[in-house]
Amino acid sequence: MIFLIVLLVLTSCSRHGAAEPSSFGPPRPVQQTQLQSQVTEIAATAKGHVGVSAMVLETGEVLALLNAQDHFPMQSVYKLPISMAVLKHVDDGKLKLEQKVSVTTQDFVRIGQHSPIRDRHPKGAELSVTELIRFAITESDGTASDVLMKIADGPGAIQSYLSEIKVTDMRIVNSEKEIGQDWQTQYKNWSSPEAAVALLRALQERRGLSDVSQALLLNYMIESTPGAKRLKGLLPAGTIVAHETGTSGTEKGITAATNDIGIITLPNGKHLAIAVFVSDSPGDEATREEVIAKIAKAVFDSVSRT
């Protein structure tokens, strides 16, 4: 059912001109509006470092910016570009969606890091590329992400893919397992909010991806279970949100990353790309997630009135 919804969304996208990259207008500078002030006020409650970028993809209108060129640790947000790079390999004929990949105990992320694959298959498993992408995106599985990174030919190849699709200011350096071994390592795998929106724009434009690969990925992003109280937490019931979250641990009362990026289908059928990163915050989880939800709602309401 969700897959059919995605296809309908894509059809609607074509009607609004989003299927062709040339139909997307260039980014327009954000104005110091009431919305901008509202976003800044909401962000202050996190008492940390908050970054926001939001754009209507069909028009290029930038709705809100806050620390949009600063670098924020991505955590699981980086599963999206990793999965896109793998799907590019599929589109190029280097991999097949149904191809089985061996997942061994050596691939498992450490205990304490989220991995349904490790928990359900303690002796390892043979999983298809499709299954690995689903585990990574829908269930935020760290083991799946590391195996996908491996079959994408490693961080260097993923970085090259990002350059090809014109996404700069985003760095993928380490595996999930490596990130889990040292607190500071997560900060080496960063993105600016503007780069995250550029990635979402590339996905929506199907830049470097086939129709099938884009639909598959959007389907899993819509089904994604983590972060129900983040971007979509305060949006109207039934709003389609294709998103990817990222969450760190907490050390000495500080949480390094509480993130959510996604494409929200607006009531008029257009698409809002938004990235909200909350870093180095002493706030509890409810506070951090509420900041993301309130910012998303403020931007959504603003653009829905125009």
C-alpha positions in Angstrom: 0.0 0.0 0.0 2.8 2.4 0.9 4.6 1.6 -2.3 1.4 2.7 -4.2 1.3 5.9 -2.2 4.9 6.6 -3.2 4.1 6.0 -6.9 1.1 8.4 -6.6 3.4 11.0 -4.9 5.8 10.6 -7.8 3.0 11.0 -10.3 1.9 14.2 -8.5 5.5 15.3 -8.5 5.6 15.0 -12.3 2.4 17.0 -12.7 4.0 19.8 -10.6 7.2 19.7 -12.7 9.5 18.0 -10.2 10.3 15.0 -12.3 12.8 17.0 -14.4 15.8 18.5 -12.7 15.5 21.6 -14.9 12.1 22.4 -13.5 13.5 23.1 -10.0 14.2 26.8 -9.6 17.5 28.0 -8.1 17.6 28.6 -4.4 16.3 31.9 -3.3 17.8 33.8 -0.4 15.8 33.5 2.8 14.3 36.7 4.2 14.3 37.7 7.8 10.7 36.9 8.4 8.5 36.1 11.3 9.1 32.4 10.5 12.8 32.9 10.8 12.4 34.5 14.2 10.1 31.7 15.3 12.5 29.0 14.3 15.3 30.8 16.2 13.2 31.1 19.3 12.2 27.4 19.2 15.8 26.3 18.7 16.9 28.2 21.7 15.0 25.8 24.0 17.4 23.0 23.1 20.3 24.9 24.8 22.7 23.4 22.3 23.8 23.9 18.7 20.8 23.7 16.3 20.9 23.8 12.5 18.0 24.2 10.1 17.5 24.4 6.4 14.2 24.2 4.6 13.3 24.6 0.9 10.2 24.1 -1.3 11.8 21.9 -4.0 9.6 22.9 -6.9 10.3 26.7 -6.5 13.7 26.7 -4.8 12.3 29.0 -2.1 14.3 28.8 1.1 12.0 29.1 4.0 14.2 29.0 7.0 17.9 28.9 7.7 19.7 28.7 11.1 23.4 27.8 11.3 22.7 26.2 7.9 26.4 25.9 6.9 27.7 24.7 10.2 28.9 21.1 10.6 26.7 18.7 12.6 27.4 15.0 13.4 25.0 13.0 11.2 24.8 9.7 13.1 22.2 7.5 11.2 21.3 10.3 8.8 24.3 9.1 6.8 22.5 5.9 6.1 20.6 7.8 3.4 23.6 8.8 1.2 25.1 5.3 1.8 21.9 3.7 0.5 21.7 6.0 -2.4 25.3 5.1 -3.4 24.4 1.4 -3.2 21.3 2.0 -5.4 23.5 3.8 -7.9 25.6 0.6 -8.1 22.3 -1.3 -8.7 21.3 1.1 -11.5 24.8 0.7 -13.1 24.5 -3.1 -13.1 27.3 -3.6 -10.5 24.8 -5.1 -8.0 21.3 -6.5 -8.1 18.5 -5.8 -5.6 17.9 -9.5 -5.1 21.6 -10.4 -4.8 22.4 -12.1 -1.5 25.1 -10.6 0.7 26.7 -12.5 3.6 26.4 -10.8 6.9 28.8 -12.4 9.4 29.3 -11.9 13.1 32.3 -9.8 12.3 30.0 -7.3 10.6 27.9 -6.8 13.7 28.0 -3.4 15.4 28.7 -3.6 19.1 26.1 -4.4 21.8 24.5 -1.1 22.7 24.3 0.0 19.1 20.9 -0.6 17.4 20.9 -3.7 15.1 17.8 -5.9 14.6 19.9 -8.0 12.2 22.4 -8.9 14.9 19.6 -9.5 17.4 17.5 -11.7 15.1 20.4 -13.5 13.4 23.1 -14.0 16.1 25.0 -16.4 13.9 24.9 -14.2 10.8 22.6 -14.3 7.8 22.4 -14.1 4.0 20.3 -11.0 3.1 19.5 -9.4 -0.2 20.6 -5.9 -1.1 16.9 -4.8 -0.8 16.6 -6.3 2.7 19.8 -4.5 3.8 18.5 -1.2 2.6 15.2 -1.8 4.3 16.9 -2.6 7.6 19.2 0.4 7.3 16.5 3.0 6.4 13.3 1.6 8.0 14.8 0.2 11.2 18.0 2.2 11.4 20.1 -0.9 11.6 23.8 -0.2 12.1 25.0 -3.6 10.9 23.0 -3.2 7.7 24.6 0.3 7.2 28.1 -1.0 7.6 27.5 -3.9 5.1 26.0 -1.4 2.6 29.0 0.8 3.0 31.2 -2.2 2.2 29.3 -3.2 -0.9 29.3 0.5 -2.0 33.1 0.2 -2.1 33.7 2.1 1.1 33.6 5.8 2.3 35.8 7.1 -0.5 33.4 5.8 -3.2 30.4 7.1 -1.3 32.1 10.5 -1.1 32.8 10.4 -4.9 29.1 9.6 -5.5 28.1 12.7 -3.4 30.4 14.8 -5.6 28.8 13.4 -8.7 25.3 14.5 -7.6 26.6 17.9 -6.5 26.2 17.4 -2.8 29.1 19.1 -1.0 29.7 19.9 2.7 28.9 16.3 3.8 31.5 13.9 5.0 31.3 10.1 5.4 34.4 8.7 6.9 33.7 5.9 9.4 31.6 2.8 9.8 28.9 2.6 12.5 31.1 0.2 14.4 34.0 2.7 14.4 31.7 5.5 15.4 30.5 3.4 18.3 34.0 2.8 19.7 34.9 6.5 20.3 32.8 9.5 21.2 34.7 12.0 19.1 34.6 9.8 15.9 30.9 10.7 15.3 32.0 14.4 14.7 34.1 13.3 11.7 30.9 12.2 9.9 29.1 15.4 9.5 26.8 17.4 7.3 25.6 21.0 7.1 21.9 21.4 7.1 22.1 23.0 3.6 24.0 19.9 2.3 21.3 17.6 3.8 18.6 19.5 1.9 20.8 19.3 -1.2 20.9 15.5 -0.8 17.1 15.4 -0.4 16.7 17.6 -3.5 19.0 15.2 -5.5 16.8 12.3 -4.4 13.6 14.1 -5.3 15.1 15.0 -8.7 16.2 11.4 -9.2 19.7 12.7 -9.8 21.9 9.7 -10.4 19.1 7.3 -9.5 16.5 5.4 -11.6 12.7 5.8 -11.0 12.6 2.4 -9.4 15.5 3.1 -7.0 14.1 6.4 -6.0 10.6 4.9 -5.4 12.1 2.0 -3.3 14.1 4.4 -1.1 11.2 6.9 -0.6 9.0 3.9 0.3 11.4 2.8 3.0 11.8 6.4 4.3 8.0 6.8 4.6 7.9 3.5 6.5 10.8 4.4 8.8 9.9 3.8 12.4 12.4 5.9 14.4 11.7 9.5 15.1 7.9 9.5 15.2 8.0 12.6 17.4 10.4 14.5 15.3 9.6 16.0 11.8 6.2 14.4 11.6 5.4 14.7 15.3 3.1 17.7 15.1 2.1 17.6 11.4 -1.5 16.9 10.4 -2.5 13.2 10.4 -1.9 11.6 7.1 0.9 13.9 6.0 3.4 12.0 3.9 6.9 12.3 5.4 9.9 10.5 3.8 12.6 10.9 6.4 15.8 9.6 8.0 16.8 10.2 11.6 20.1 10.2 13.5 20.6 9.8 17.2 23.7 9.6 19.4 24.3 8.5 22.9 24.6 10.9 25.8 27.9 11.5 27.6 28.2 13.7 30.7 24.7 15.0 30.2 25.3 16.1 26.6 23.7 14.4 23.6 25.8 14.9 20.5 23.1 14.4 17.9 19.3 14.4 17.6 18.5 14.8 13.9 15.8 14.3 11.3 15.8 15.2 7.6 13.1 14.5 5.1 10.8 15.4 2.3 7.3 16.4 3.4 4.4 16.4 0.8 2.5 19.7 1.2 -1.3 20.0 0.9 -0.8 21.6 -2.6 1.2 18.5 -3.8 4.6 20.3 -3.7 7.5 19.1 -1.6 9.2 20.6 1.4 12.8 19.4 2.0 13.8 20.1 5.6 16.8 19.2 7.8 16.9 19.9 11.5 20.0 19.0 13.5 20.2 19.3 17.3 23.8 18.9 18.6 25.5 19.0 21.9 22.3 19.6 23.9 21.8 19.1 27.6 18.1 18.8 27.1 16.2 15.5 27.6 15.0 13.5 24.6 11.5 14.9 24.8 12.8 18.5 24.6 15.2 17.7 21.7 12.5 16.0 19.7 10.0 18.7 20.5 12.4 21.3 19.0 12.5 19.3 15.8 8.7 18.8 15.7 7.9 22.5 16.4 10.3 23.8 13.8 8.9 21.4 11.2 5.3 22.5 12.1 6.2 26.2 11.9 7.7 25.8 8.5 4.9 23.5 7.3 2.2 26.0 8.5 4.1 29.0 6.9 4.4 27.4 3.5 0.9 25.9 3.6 -0.6 29.4 4.0 1.0 30.7 0.9 
